[in-house]
Amino acid sequence: MASEPQGGLTEYIQHHLTHLNFQVSPNGFWSFHLDSVSVSLALGVIFCLWFWLYARKATSGVPGKGQAFLEIVLEFVDGQVKDVFHGDRRFLGPLALTVFIWVFLMNAMDLLPVDLLPWITEKFGVGHFRAVPTADVNMTFAMSITVLLLVIFYSFKAKGFGGYMHELFTAPFGKWFAPFNFALNLVELVSKPVSLAMRLFGNMYAGELVFMLIAGLFSAGSWLLFGMGVIGYTVWGIFHILIISIQAFIFMVLTIVYISMAHDHH
């Protein structure tokens, strides 16, 4: 249930869109969003422990429900990697699994009541706390830049330094258009992390904003609006499960596709 908006719905939403910051530079130019970093790290640890514990208890006989679920997820992700990437999957398979589950868990934080974590942290005097790391553009860009570094690494690994440089300057129009080719390839390279980051951020930010708008109805002072808020929150929450799953799947698939493209020769 939402806390009472101070100064109206606009101020309520603005308050909930602020991050728990740690200022590194005195002028505020350099700062860390402690809420996004701490939640993403905590979910990463939970994911690793979850899979590690079930891997220790895995059996070749009839699996339990937990093991059966993990096997379904593993086979699903491995099937996606196998369809797109035809090289050695020993690294890309675990990477795709990590991306899918980690992004899904971070997205799923949006299903918590919007005032739950802020209420808890403010009671302990910590300050306002945003629960959804993927609704923070800094976090989505950090993940997408990591994917970009992997793309560059695999480009050099698959083609060699000379081969990759030759491709950057000669594809697609030949060596006589080297500056134009390099500009096009640079735009293509930079567009990959931008599209990854902005797609995930945009969808999750919009979903979080809708939850805040609906939560504002709870404190509007009308039983009719309160009832509409409860119904709207429930319906949007059920629909949002589909959104968070699709966004995790898209981020995983595009990561596989971009790394697979790094292995291809023009």
Secondary structure, 3 states (H helix, E strand, C coil): CCCCCCCCHHHHHHHHCCCCEEECCCCCCCEEEHHHHHHHHHHHHHHHHHHHHHHHCCCCCCCCHHHHHHHHHHHHHHHHHHHHCCCCCCCHHHHHHHHHHHHHHHHHHHHCCCCHHHHHHHHCCCCCCCCCHHHCHHHHHHHHHHHHHHHHHHHHHHHHHHHHHHHHHHCCCCHHHHHHHHHHHHHHHHHHHHHHHHHHHHHHHHHHHHHHHHHHHHHCCCHHHHHHHHHHHHHHHHHHHHHHHHHHHHHHHHHHHHHHHHHCCC
